[in-house]
Amino acid sequence: MDWTDLIDVAFDALGSDSNKSSALHSVQQAALPDERPVAATAGRHPDHFRKGALVLTTHRLLFLKDGKPPVPVPLEGVTDVTVTRSRLNGEILQVVALTGAHRFEDVSKAEFFSEQLRSTAQAARDRHHAPAAPAGDLLDQLERLAALHSSGALTDEEFALAKAKLLQG
C-alpha cells in the first residue's frame, strides 16, 4: 500500500473526495523518512461535527480533517486500544497513549482497525526497544571512537557525545 492508496481508503470510508489531495499532501509532508502506510478508516473526533480520516502508519496514528495539519499519536507510546459501541456515537475507538487519551466516534470498521493499530503499535514498541548491540560490537565501536579521538579526527566534546550515545544503546 502506498500513501495515495491509504488516503483513497480513508476518503472512501468518509464517503467524500473533498480535500483528498490536500490530505495526501499533508501526510506526505509530515511523513518520517522510514514511515510507511498501514491502514485507514473514517471517524469523528468528539470536538468536531464532521468525520475525518484516521490514518495508521508504521510510526503514528494520524487524524486528518478539512485539510488541516495531521494530529499525530506516536505508536510507541500507545498503551491500550479498545472499541465500544453506543447508540448515539456508533463504534467508539479509544486510544490511550503516553501523550494522553484519544477518543474517536462513529469509526468505520473499528474492530478491524483497532486490531491493526494494536499490532502496529506493538511492532513500533519492539523496534524502539530493540536489544543493544552485543558487548563485542560495543567494545569494537568504543575502540574505533578512541582511535578517532587520539588521531585528532574527533574533538573531546565530539568523543564524549559519541561515547555517551553508544553506552546508552
Secondary structure, DSSP 8 states (H G I E B T S, - for coil): --HHHHHHHHHHHHT--TTHHHHHHHHHHH--TT--EEEEEEEB-TT-SS-EEEEEESSEEEEE-TT---EEEEGGGEEEEEEEEETTTEEEEEEEETTEEEEEBS-TTHHHHHHHHHHHHHHHHHHHT-----HHHHHHHHHHHHHHHHHTSS-HHHHHHHHHHHHH-
